[in-house]
Amino acid sequence: MPLFLGDPTIILLIPALIFAFWAQGLVKSTYNKYSKIANRKGLTGADVARRLLSENRVYEVNVEQTQGRLTDNYNPKTKILSLSEAVYSGTSIAALGIAAHETGHAIQHSSGYAALNLRTAIYPVSAFGSNLALPLFFVGMFFFHSKTMMDIGIILYIGALAFTLITLPVEFNASARAVTILAEGGYLKDEELTGARKVLNAAAMTYVAATAMAAVQLLRMLFLRDRE
């Protein structure tokens, strides 16, 4: 039976997809706008990241440049804060906001922020589960007609969904830290902070959209399992 045939939860999937596309478009348009506006002090993203780390007494983290666009990240295991080329050497409001956000993750790690520690701990399991859950579920459904396999797939997918849920407070907290430390350090003025906040809020919506999509997919899996 085709996957969508007789599945009313497809109605939930459509708005989730629309939300995801909207979030991606919002990130792109907001970033493009504020990546063209230079900050008044002429600081680069790398400058700000290193200064904020020092000010918060986080000395063991290295700031490095990585390739790509919006590929910025902080790795708690290697303690490397990687900034994309446009952020690392860029002087835009967007660059400073993103650099401060990733620095916020490094500060979370240094201060023992519980949600980040939990996300880091469950990542290997959730990554394994997210890769295996759907194939296992649908193989059990279509080829073996096995509710046991489907149930295992659902359990693995719940683990993946838990990871996306834990990611939300981690990302929102890092953005809040970023705005606060940029303001308190005088790196950005009021109108510049507004722009940085918009960039970070837009990025946060992509995580919300991913969580919504994962939740809808879980509902669909539960419906299909009960229908067998």
Secondary structure, 3 states (H helix, E strand, C coil): CCCCCCCCCHHHHHHHHHHHHHHHHHHHHHHHHHCCCECCCCCCHHHHHHHHHHHCCCCCCEEEEECCCCCCEEECCCCEEEEEHHHHCCCEHHHHHHHHHHHHHHHHHHHCCHHHHHHHHHHHHHHHHHHHHHHHHHHHHHCCCCHHHHHHHHHHHHHHHHHHHHHHHHHHHHHHHHHHHHHHCCCCCHHHHHHHHHHHHHHHHHHHHHHHHHHHHHHHHHHHHHHC
